[in-house]
Every structure is written in structure tokens, then in C-alpha cells.
Amino acid sequence: MAESWDGSYDPGSQSDDSHAFERLRIEPIYDAFVCPLTKQVMRDPVTLENGQTFEREAIEKWFKECKEIGRKLVCPLTQKELKSADLNPSIALRNTIEEWTARNEAVQLDMARRSLNVASPEGDALHSLKYVQYICQKNRSNKHVIRNAELIPMIIDLLKSSSRKVRCKALETLRIVVEEDDDNKAILAEGDTVRTIVKFLSHEQSIEREEAVSLLHELSKSEALCEKIGSINGAILILVGMTSSKSENLTTVEKADKTLENLEMCENNVRQMAENGRLQPLLNQILEGPPETKLSMASYLGELVLNNDVKVLVARTVGPSLINIMRSGNVQSREAALKALNQISSFDASAKVLIEAGILPPLVKDLFTVGSNQLPMRLKEVSATILANVVNSGYDFDLISVGHEHQTLVSEEIVHNLLHLISNTGPAIECKLLQVLVGLTSSPSTVLSVVAAIKSSGAIVSLVQFIEAPQKDLRVASIKLLQNLSPHMSQELADALRGTVGQLGSLIKVIAENIGITEEQAAAVGLLAELPERDLGLTRQMLDEGAFPLIISRVVRIRQGETRGARFMTPFLEGLVRVLARVTFVLGEEPAAVALCREDNLAAVFIELLQSNGLDNVQMFSAMALENLSQESKHLTKLPELPPPGFCASIFPCFSKQPVITGLCKLHRGTCSLKETFCLLEGQAVEKLVALLDHTNEKVVEAALAAISTLLDDGVDVEQGVMILCDAEGIKPILEVLLENRTETLRRRAVWAVERLLRTEDIAYEVSGDPNVSTALVDAFQHADYRTRQIAERALKHVDKIPNFSGVFPNMG
């Protein structure tokens, strides 16, 4: 069989002697058909003047070589000199050869046809496929022969062969058969063949995968087939994955990339590529495509879910183009641009790119324009969303002009316009514009400008009303805004909450929800925490609303580990403790506050919270609350009622003897308990407070020292208070606070406490030998405020560093 085929085709050695092809007779090659130079059957035979016949290409090459070496023209067979290089076409011979070739190819093709099925032995199928490749490569016109012989469906069937070699060779053959032949491609595209080829792409690191990519690349050159390939589920996803693979064969990667480039002819494919991470084709269409395509692709970009890195790329690539469309396009184009900008502005880094590209002025204009040129309300909502996105990116918005006369987003007129829109639009836009104000009030550089504009507009009452909004997003945005405003407008907020019905209760309801810990709850409690702590009316209202028992319950559940929500856990707990502490600021004016503290044993709660290591604010506010409670102890302690003296004792005082009453508080000289009188000594809180004097946060140290100082205050037994501190090993830490001199407030408190300690002679004697303490007191005496200098002077007298002249000069008062 191999010898009977024309000499330019070598099918390889045949190992199976019983091969079916060899049992068929094929017309032999005649010597006159073979070129003496190439030893191949001639396609364009020509005759020399001496009658010798050669393949035209071969004899022309011979003549050229003779000229190059300066040799006379001779016949390559006879070596005799030729007078002329003329070549005469042997038309009759050529026709005879073509007829012979056609007869042989027809027979050989028929032989090959019989082996093109999955039941054929592997060798037969491979040889048949090789022959089909050969005749297609030999003459392009033979491709229509393959088509007419209906061999393409037979080759396609071999893709189901159990032999991997046959499958690979079938893929390769199909590629050769369809190269530059649209008719053959159309036949290949029928049925599920393209889907079958795509399936081969999932064969990791295989020759089948490489052949399948090459075949798809060839098919993708047809615009009609681009849509077909793109419609196969997963085709584009796999191809995109292959282009980014670092382990893939380089040629395969290039073929996959070129295939995708071809598939870009179809818009649906471009969309799929974008969806699967290959965004550049879509971006190119937005930048360079015709108007309809730009509109279509921008609309689709607005629907895509992009990761953050991609958002930055998109913003840099098409951000300016989309902003231009937003400025000048028709409503439909502006809608597409706005939706795309909404998508890519939701990441801080990409939002900053858009700000630098000039997005703010047209956004503000879209929001504030009224009349015939105004955007539909649904698009104003998108504009508001984009503005909320970019404002929350952390940019310096007080430096960017957004309107005439170099106005910025925090200019009074702009803020007033935002507040006006918030009061006169629907919940969706109101929510986004509130988020804009949240962003502006989250920055130290812009918050004061916004606060001033809100104060001048008198809008705080309107803003507070949103606390009761039924829409959760709107409610959360309003609470977050009010939380940001509360450090700067605490009294105005307190007045607004106290003067209306419902808002305070709504905040408490939010805090009390037992659904984990949400951002809304953290913001709500943060808002309440900033309100003036000594506002008696507000505290009474909170007592009436039942706020404090709910807060205590939440604190306990958090401390017991029953509440989940780690992200907002810390600010929520800090806010709860701070709000709870406010009840201790009105103990002397509100009996209900005292009753609450007793009923819920609030002193014990705060003592336990002192040990919240790592939560500085919790420890600080707990210590502040304990200071307030301890100051109230001396008013709540029940002093013993002594019996009246007897008759003899009234006449003869020598008979009088004070009865001994046991079980009294050493500090308060009466009956004390932690729950009823909030006594720190009874609650064993002193050691815990002393431990906080070593804290790295001076605010915590200050609060702890203030609470400890209640043991030395007027109205208690100061000498006993000193002894209690000695037992708690608190003297040295108090002296160290004085020596460290970290803040003026700490120095003032430490000087006061040290003066009280030095009233005890033993301590005064011991301290007098410490030059560091004396130096610290002298420094306070010289440089502190007037009141602290007076106290420092008394302390220095206790250690004999300043003479006491009170006994030398009479009292001049």
C-alpha cells in the first residue's frame, strides 16, 4: 500500500502485514511519471531540447545552480551541453498523470473511508486520517473532495474513539480539513461537534487539549462560528483560564489568546469574557466602539460583579470616558454611564481614581439640577449612590471644587442643598444622601464644616426623625450620621431626643435587639454614649423607657460570651458601659437612679468590668462610674443609733462608757454593703482599681485614681482610707503616678491624693526621705494651677519641706 501511493507521501512503516489497504490492488506508477531529479510524480512536466522531461520547479533550480557556479547549461541526465534553457510544457503527459492520480486517489480515498470509524483498528484509523491530511495539504481543491465524499462526519465520529492517538489525530485532521474553507467549517459546526471539541479543553495538560485549541482557533476565524463557540457553556471561561495559566504550553496559551481575540467579533462573547475576568475587550469597545456598542457595553459593565483590583483598572481605563458620557450624553447614555460608575466607585481606591478624573462636579450638578434638564428620580438615586461611594473613600473633600465660586462638598450652601434633598425625596435617595453626610462627618478635616452647616440650617430635629424610619438602611445611615455629629452637637441632640416622642425609645429598641451585634446597634449606642452625661432630663427619660435594665442585660450576656458579632463587639460594649455609667452621675438628684443601681447591683457590674483587659474605654468608664457610686456611699451609709445615756451617766460623766458596735464599715463608720451603699471596700474593688494605676493609657489611670481618691475624701475616715490603701499596696502606685507626671490632670489628682496620704505621720516620715517625691511636689508647687499649688504646699509642709507658720502667726482671718 505504502509503495503504491504516490512518492511524495510516506505513511510510515507498516507493522501489520494483514493491513486491509495492502490487499487492494492500485494502478502502479509508470516510470515516465517520475521526475529524474526529484524521484516524485510530476505535477508540471516540461521537456528540454534533447527530449528529456523533468518537473518544472526542479529543472529551473538546476539551471539556476549552473549559472551561480559559472557552469555551462547541461542536461542533468546526459550531462551534454544545451543550446537553450527553453522549457516546453508536456501537456499530454501532465493530463495523463492527473488522470492517473485521480484514479489512484479515488481508490485510496475509498480505502481510507472504510477505516474511518470507531470500530476500525487503531493503525487503520490513523493511516486513513494521515491520508486525508496529505491530500488536503497536497492540493487545497481536494478539500471539496473530502466534503463531497462525506468524510467530515466520519472523522468527527472518531473523536469518540477509545484511542487517545486516534482522537488527537482526528482533531488535527479536522483542523487541516477546515483551514481556509468556510464550507467545511459549516459542516463541522452542525450538531454538537463544537461542544465536543470544547470538552477536550478540560483535558488537563494533554495533546488533545492542544489540538482542540488549535482547531477552535481555526473555527473562530469564521464570524458565524464565533457565536456558536461562545454559546457553548464554559467555552470562554476555559479559554480565559488557559490564557492566564502559568503551567500551560506556551503555544497553547497563544492559540487560546488568539481564539479569544477572534471571538471578540461577537458582542455576547465580549460580555462573557468580561464576566469571566477578561475585561479589556469590553473596555476597548467602550473607548473605541460605535455609539450603540459603547452604550451596550457600558450598560453591561454596570451589571457586572467586579473584584476590587479590577475596579481600579476599569476606573483608570474608562473612568474619564464614562464621566464624559455622564456630562453630555442623552438620558439613555447617561443612565448606562451612571450605572457603570456606580459599580466601579464602590471600592475606595477606584473611587479616588474617579474623583481625580473629575466625577464630583457633574454628580453634584445632576443631584441639584431641577427643571427640564433634571435627571429622572431613579437616576438621581444612582447619582446619590455614587456620591456616597466616593465620599466614603476618605478623600480630602474640602479641597475639591464642585460648583461655582469654588464651592466644595462641605460648603454651607452645598450642605444645605443636601439637607433640603434629604427632606424632600424618597427613602432610597434620602438614605444615600445621609450616607454622603456620614462620609463627610467621618473625616476630621470636614466634620466641623458640616456641623456648622447643620447648626445654621436647624436641621437636627429633622435628622433625628429618621431614627424611626421603617427602612433599615435609612435608619442605619441616620443613626451613623447622628453618632458622628454627637461629639460636636451633643446638647442639641439631647434636646431633640428629649423633646420628641419615640426617637429615644427607637434607639433603645435597636440596642436591645438580641440578634448578635450589628453596625446599627454599635452606632445607636455610640450616639447615646456621647450625649451629655449630666443631662438629668434625658437620664430620667431613659429610666422611664426602661433603657438601663436592657443595657445591663446586654453587658452581662457579652461578658458571659453569649453574644456573637466580633466585628462590632468592642465599640458596642464600650458604648453600653458608657451609657450605663450615666445613671451614676445623677444619684444625688434622682432616687430612681439609686434604686436602679441597688436593684441591679450595678456597682458589682462595674467592678467586674474593671478587669476587661484590652478594652481601655470599658475600664475607664467603669472606674468613672465607681467614683460616682463611691461618692454617694457616705450619704447612703446607715449610721448606728446610739442609746440615750442612763441617769447616773447624765449626772456623773465618769460613769459614761461608749457602747462598742461591731460590723460597721471602717471607712464610712456605718452599715455598708456593695449592693445597698456601693461601698468599694465592701465590694473588694480597691485592689482592682490600684492595679489600673499601672495602665499604659493615662485616661484609665486618671479614672482609677479618681475612684481611689473617694477613699480619702471629706466625709469619710481618711485615716482608715489610708490604711485600706496600705493593705491594698496602693501607696507606692499613687506616688509613682505623681512621679511620672504624664498629664496635667493626672498630676492634679495625684498631688491631691498624696497630700491626703501624707496626713498620716508614718507615711509622711517615710516619704520625706524620698527626694523624688519632694521634687515632684516642689515642681507642682511652682508650675501647676493655683488650686494644685495650694495642695502641693500643704503636702510639702507634711514632709517638712516648707515650714509651717500657722503656730507662729495668729489667725488673721
Secondary structure, DSSP 8 states (H G I E B T S, - for coil): -TTTS-TT--------TT-GGGGS------GGGB-TTT-SB-SSEEE-TTS-EEEHHHHHHHHHHHHHTT---B-TTT--B-S----EE-HHHHHHHHHHHHHHHHHHHHHHHHH-STTS-HHHHHHHHHHHHHHHHH-TTHHHHHHHTTHHHHHHHGGG-S-HHHHHHHHHHHHHHHTT-HHHHHHHTSTTHHHHHHHGGGSTT-HHHHHHHHHHHHHTTSHHHHHHHHHSTTHHHHHHHHHT-SSS-HHHHHHHHHHHHHHTTSHHHHHHHHHTT--HHHHHHHHHS-HHHHHHHHHHHHH----HHHHHHHHHHHHHHHHHHHHHS-HHHHHHHHHHHHHHTTSHHHHHHHHHTT-HHHHHHHHH--STT---HHHHHHHHHHHHHHHTT---GGGS--SGGG--TTSHHHHHHHHHHHHHS-HHHHHHHHHHHHHHHTSTTTHHHHHHHHHHHT-HHHHHHGGG-SSHHHHHHHHHHHHHHTTTSHHHHHHHHHHSSSHHHHHHHHHH--SS--HHHHHHHHHHHHS-TT-HHHHHHHHHTTHHHHHHHHHHHHHTT----GGGHHHHHHHHHHHHHGGGGGTTT-HHHHHHHHHTTHHHHHHHHTT-TT-HHHHHHHHHHHHHHHHHHHHH-B--------HHHHH-GGG-------S--TTTSSB--HHHH--TTTTT-HHHHHHHTT-S-HHHHHHHHHHHHTTSSTTS-HHHHHHHHHHTT-HHHHHHHHHH--SHHHHHHHHHHHHHHTTSHHHHHHHHT-HHHHHHHHHHHHHS-HHHHHHHHHHHHHTTSS--GGGTS----
